[in-house]
Amino acid sequence: MYAIVEIAGQQFKVAKDQKLFVHRLADKEGAKVSFDKVYLLDDGKKVTLGAPAITGASVEAKVIGHLKGDKVIVFKKKRRKGYRVKNGHRQALTELVIENIQASGAKAKTEKAAKPEAAKAKPAEAKAKAAAKPAAKKAAPKAAAVDYSKMTVAELKAEAKKKGVEGISAMKKADLITALSK
């Protein structure tokens, strides 16, 4: 059985009793940690994919120790310029041993358990508000918007006469459109 889990911002393929080096975790040596962002589980018979994570699944691990990785040398040089910079880096790591992979039955947080009860009361109120909104929309239908820019000058003058706009004989198309859209 293996799982793909997110630990310290990176995804790892883990199996039971596997040793793993991850970016430094804040937990002390000997502490047990649990990771609930499990994206894929394979038990040999069935593969389960999460969307994005599998709810209820978790990976339990034990912190073996904290250490530093191998030294990496970063050397920069620009030829014929006299520019040379040498830097080194050692990554802070945590060694883990995967103890258990749970497909379901992970401990739910108390905050998540309290929220659904409060959410049950809210949908009834939301449904009542949603039912009232369509009734208001039906009561006051909107007039269809007219696109004056696609009309000819003669059609615009006829519309202006209906609305009672003064001095339409001397107006250009742009002036007619602004007068009608007011």
Number of C-alpha atoms within 10 A of each C-alpha: 13 16 26 19 23 17 17 11 9 9 15 15 14 20 19 16 12 12 17 18 17 19 18 16 17 8 14 14 15 12 12 16 16 16 16 19 20 26 21 20 24 15 12 8 6 9 12 12 15 13 8 10 16 18 17 15 23 24 26 17 24 20 20 18 17 20 15 13 14 10 10 11 11 10 10 11 11 9 8 6 7 7 9 10 9 9 9 9 12 12 14 15 17 22 19 25 20 20 17 16 22 15 19 11 10 15 10 10 8 8 8 9 10 10 10 11 10 10 10 10 10 11 11 11 11 11 10 10 11 11 11 11 10 10 10 10 10 9 8 8 8 8 6 6 7 10 9 18 12 9 13 10 17 10 12 22 21 12 16 18 13 9 11 11 13 11 10 17 8 9 14 12 18 12 11 22 20 10 16 16 10 5
